[in-house]
């Protein structure tokens, strides 16, 4: 099953994608939030969809898609989790996963604009494969880790490299700016992906391919990451873990390439669909 949310920002309704078409399931009630995942929402929604087969209203083409779930309690990210990406940034291969947090207020829809922050000169892109947690997870064994996964989602981990690397402290200040976490177009439930350790992901800027990787090249794979993160914090239903990006980010080029107003970012992954964002200048509200 593929979960979507649609409509104007802050007023999204819930839906599902079936055979490539988007349908309104707002009559099911509620939203795709912590309560939904914690209270067997996926199973109940599947029963609702089956019971209403042929009756669901199709969503008009061109309707805005929001992130496929409400703002999670946290977005946890794994840094330097592909050997080729670590090499291009001049970093050592991590002995243990590098964990940082991304502000949940950065969450936007898959095709919403990416806003270059005020005073930014080094805004960059990162295509990533994300895990969505399905039930409360604390001190999870790696062997059982996938039992705690509700599904997966595509993420553009937009990053401001000067804020991240040159302004002191941790990476978080370069990761959590508004619009820096486009997710979607849908959340694919865990059964939609036959092998999470073999998923191709790619990213283009202005039609030129910069990233083309595969989760088979992760240093720390999906079950290990879920288990590892749960040793340091309780993961709640609906929380997101972004698993890292392959080589090809702007920072890795000589000279580096950074996003500018008017650029168009396109990205995608097997089983997780595609995104498209236009890059715009920050304007005070």
C-alpha positions as CSV (number, residue, x, y, z in Angstrom):
1,X,0.0,0.0,0.0
2,X,1.1,3.5,-0.7
3,X,0.1,6.4,1.6
4,X,-0.3,10.0,0.4
5,X,-1.5,13.2,1.8
6,X,-2.9,15.9,-0.5
7,X,-4.2,19.5,-0.5
8,X,-3.0,22.9,0.6
9,X,-0.1,23.1,3.2
10,X,-1.5,22.6,6.7
11,X,-4.9,21.4,5.3
12,X,-3.8,18.0,3.8
13,X,-6.3,15.1,3.6
14,X,-5.2,11.5,3.6
15,X,-5.2,9.3,0.5
16,X,-3.7,6.2,-1.0
17,X,-2.1,5.4,-4.4
18,X,-3.5,2.4,-6.1
19,X,-2.2,1.2,-9.5
20,X,-0.6,4.6,-10.1
21,X,-3.7,6.6,-9.3
22,X,-4.4,8.7,-6.2
23,X,-7.6,8.3,-4.2
24,X,-9.2,10.2,-1.3
25,X,-9.6,8.1,1.9
26,X,-10.4,11.0,4.2
27,X,-13.6,9.2,5.1
28,X,-11.4,6.7,7.0
29,X,-10.8,9.6,9.5
30,X,-7.8,10.9,11.3
31,X,-4.4,11.5,9.8
32,X,-1.2,9.6,9.2
33,X,0.4,10.4,12.5
34,X,1.9,8.7,15.6
35,X,-1.6,7.6,16.8
36,X,-2.4,6.1,13.3
37,X,0.8,4.0,13.2
38,X,0.6,3.0,16.9
39,X,-3.0,1.8,16.7
40,X,-2.8,-0.6,13.8
41,X,-3.7,2.1,11.4
42,X,-2.1,0.4,8.4
43,X,-4.2,-2.8,8.9
44,X,-7.4,-0.9,9.5
45,X,-6.8,1.3,6.4
46,X,-6.1,-1.7,4.2
47,X,-9.5,-3.2,5.4
48,X,-11.2,0.1,4.6
49,X,-9.7,0.3,1.1
50,X,-10.8,-3.3,0.4
51,X,-14.3,-2.6,1.7
52,X,-14.6,0.5,-0.5
53,X,-13.1,-1.0,-3.7
54,X,-14.5,0.8,-6.7
55,X,-16.1,3.5,-4.5
56,X,-13.1,5.7,-3.7
57,X,-12.9,9.1,-5.3
58,X,-9.9,9.7,-7.5
59,X,-7.9,12.9,-6.7
60,X,-7.7,15.3,-9.7
61,X,-4.4,15.2,-11.5
62,X,-2.1,18.1,-10.5
63,X,-3.4,18.3,-6.9
64,X,-0.6,19.2,-4.6
65,X,0.9,16.4,-2.5
66,X,2.1,17.0,1.0
67,X,4.5,14.9,2.9
68,X,2.9,11.4,3.2
69,X,2.6,11.7,7.0
70,X,2.2,14.4,9.6
71,X,5.2,16.1,11.2
72,X,7.0,13.3,13.1
73,X,8.4,13.6,16.6
74,X,11.9,13.5,15.1
75,X,13.8,13.1,11.9
76,X,17.0,11.1,12.6
77,X,19.7,11.1,9.9
78,X,22.8,9.0,9.3
79,X,25.8,10.8,7.9
80,X,28.6,9.4,5.7
81,X,26.8,6.1,5.2
82,X,28.1,5.4,1.7
83,X,31.8,4.8,1.2
84,X,31.9,6.8,-2.0
85,X,30.2,9.8,-0.4
86,X,32.6,9.8,2.6
87,X,35.5,9.7,0.1
88,X,34.2,12.6,-1.9
89,X,33.9,14.8,1.2
90,X,37.4,13.8,2.4
91,X,36.0,12.1,5.5
92,X,37.1,8.9,7.1
93,X,34.8,5.8,6.9
94,X,32.8,5.8,10.1
95,X,33.4,3.0,12.6
96,X,29.9,3.5,13.9
97,X,27.0,5.4,12.3
98,X,27.1,9.2,12.5
99,X,23.8,10.4,13.9
100,X,22.4,13.9,13.6
101,X,19.0,15.4,13.8
102,X,17.0,17.3,11.2
103,X,14.3,19.7,12.4
104,X,10.9,18.4,11.8
105,X,9.8,21.9,10.8
106,X,11.9,21.3,7.6
107,X,9.3,18.8,6.4
108,X,7.5,19.7,3.1
109,X,5.9,18.0,0.2
110,X,7.8,16.2,-2.5
111,X,7.3,18.9,-5.1
112,X,7.3,22.0,-2.9
113,X,9.9,24.7,-3.5
114,X,13.3,24.5,-1.8
115,X,14.0,27.9,-0.3
116,X,17.7,29.0,-0.1
117,X,18.0,30.2,3.5
118,X,18.8,33.8,4.3
119,X,22.6,34.4,4.1
120,X,23.2,31.0,2.5
121,X,25.9,30.5,-0.1
122,X,26.4,26.8,-0.1
123,X,23.0,25.1,-0.3
124,X,23.4,21.4,-1.5
125,X,21.3,18.3,-2.4
126,X,21.3,14.7,-1.1
127,X,18.9,12.0,-2.3
128,X,18.2,9.5,0.6
129,X,16.2,6.4,1.4
130,X,14.2,6.8,4.6
131,X,12.8,4.4,7.1
132,X,9.4,5.2,8.8
133,X,9.0,3.6,12.2
134,X,5.7,1.7,12.8
135,X,5.8,1.0,16.6
136,X,7.7,2.2,19.6
137,X,11.3,1.0,19.4
138,X,13.9,1.0,22.2
139,X,17.0,-1.2,22.4
140,X,15.8,-3.3,19.4
141,X,17.9,-6.3,18.3
142,X,19.1,-6.1,14.7
143,X,17.5,-9.5,14.0
144,X,14.1,-8.1,14.8
145,X,14.6,-4.5,13.6
146,X,12.5,-4.7,10.5
147,X,9.5,-5.7,12.6
148,X,9.4,-2.1,13.8
149,X,9.3,-0.6,10.3
150,X,6.0,0.7,8.9
151,X,7.4,1.6,5.5
152,X,9.9,3.7,3.5
153,X,9.9,7.1,1.8
154,X,12.1,9.2,-0.5
155,X,13.9,12.2,1.0
156,X,16.0,15.1,-0.4
157,X,18.2,15.9,2.6
158,X,18.9,19.5,1.5
159,X,21.9,20.9,3.3
160,X,23.6,24.2,3.8
161,X,27.3,23.3,3.9
162,X,28.7,26.6,5.4
163,X,26.1,26.4,8.2
164,X,26.9,22.7,8.6
165,X,30.7,22.6,8.5
166,X,32.1,26.1,8.9
167,X,29.9,27.7,11.6
168,X,30.9,25.6,14.6
169,X,29.1,23.0,16.6
170,X,27.2,20.0,15.2
171,X,25.8,19.5,11.7
172,X,22.2,20.3,12.7
173,X,22.3,24.0,11.9
174,X,23.0,23.2,8.2
175,X,20.3,20.6,8.0
176,X,17.1,21.9,9.6
177,X,16.3,25.0,7.6
178,X,12.7,25.4,6.4
179,X,11.9,23.3,3.3
180,X,15.1,21.2,3.8
181,X,13.2,17.9,4.1
182,X,11.0,17.2,1.0
183,X,9.5,13.8,1.5
184,X,7.2,11.6,-0.7
185,X,5.4,11.5,-3.0
186,X,4.2,8.5,-1.0
187,X,5.1,6.2,1.9
188,X,5.4,2.7,0.6
189,X,4.5,0.1,3.2
190,X,7.3,-2.4,4.1
191,X,5.8,-5.2,1.9
192,X,6.1,-3.0,-1.2
193,X,9.9,-3.3,-1.3
194,X,11.3,-6.9,-1.9
195,X,14.8,-6.1,-0.8
196,X,15.6,-2.8,1.1
197,X,19.3,-3.6,0.6
198,X,19.0,-3.3,-3.2
199,X,17.2,-0.1,-4.0
200,X,18.5,2.3,-6.7
201,X,18.3,6.1,-6.0
202,X,19.3,9.0,-8.2
203,X,19.2,12.8,-8.4
204,X,19.4,15.4,-11.2
205,X,19.9,19.1,-11.2
206,X,18.7,21.0,-14.3
207,X,18.5,17.7,-16.1
208,X,22.1,16.6,-15.4
209,X,22.5,13.4,-13.3
210,X,24.7,14.0,-10.2
211,X,23.8,11.0,-8.0
212,X,23.2,7.4,-9.0
213,X,23.6,5.0,-6.1
214,X,22.1,1.9,-4.5
215,X,21.3,0.9,-0.9
216,X,23.5,-2.2,-1.5
217,X,26.4,0.2,-0.9
218,X,25.3,1.3,2.5
219,X,28.1,1.0,5.1
220,X,25.4,0.3,7.8
221,X,22.3,-1.4,6.4
222,X,18.7,-0.9,7.2
223,X,18.2,-3.4,10.1
224,X,21.5,-2.3,11.7
225,X,20.6,1.4,11.5
226,X,17.2,0.8,13.2
227,X,18.7,-1.2,15.9
228,X,21.6,1.2,16.4
229,X,19.6,4.3,16.7
230,X,17.2,2.6,19.1
231,X,20.1,2.2,21.5
232,X,20.4,5.9,22.0
233,X,16.8,7.2,21.8
234,X,13.2,5.8,21.8
235,X,11.8,5.8,18.3
236,X,8.1,6.6,18.2
237,X,5.6,5.5,15.5
238,X,5.9,7.8,12.6
239,X,9.5,8.8,13.3
240,X,11.8,8.9,10.3
241,X,15.4,7.7,9.9
242,X,17.2,9.0,6.8
243,X,19.9,6.5,5.9
244,X,22.5,8.6,4.1
245,X,23.4,9.7,0.6
246,X,25.6,8.3,-2.2
247,X,28.3,10.2,-3.9
248,X,27.5,13.1,-6.2
249,X,26.6,16.0,-3.8
250,X,27.6,19.5,-4.8
251,X,30.2,19.7,-2.0
252,X,32.1,16.8,-3.6
253,X,33.0,18.5,-6.9
254,X,36.1,20.6,-7.5
255,X,35.1,23.4,-7.5
256,X,31.9,22.7,-5.5
257,X,28.5,23.2,-7.2
258,X,25.8,24.7,-5.1
259,X,22.1,25.4,-5.7
260,X,21.0,28.8,-7.0
261,X,17.5,30.3,-7.6
262,X,15.9,28.9,-10.7
263,X,17.5,25.5,-10.4
264,X,15.3,22.4,-10.7
265,X,16.0,19.3,-8.6
266,X,14.6,15.9,-9.7
267,X,15.2,12.8,-7.7
268,X,13.8,9.3,-7.3
269,X,14.2,5.8,-6.0
270,X,13.0,2.3,-7.0
271,X,9.6,1.6,-5.4
272,X,9.4,5.1,-3.9
273,X,8.5,7.4,-6.8
274,X,10.0,10.7,-7.8
275,X,10.2,14.3,-6.6
276,X,10.7,17.6,-8.3
277,X,11.6,20.9,-6.6
278,X,12.3,24.4,-7.9
279,X,14.9,26.4,-5.9
280,X,13.8,29.9,-4.9
281,X,15.3,32.8,-2.9
282,X,14.3,33.4,0.7
283,X,11.7,36.1,1.1
284,X,10.7,37.5,4.5
285,X,7.0,36.7,5.4
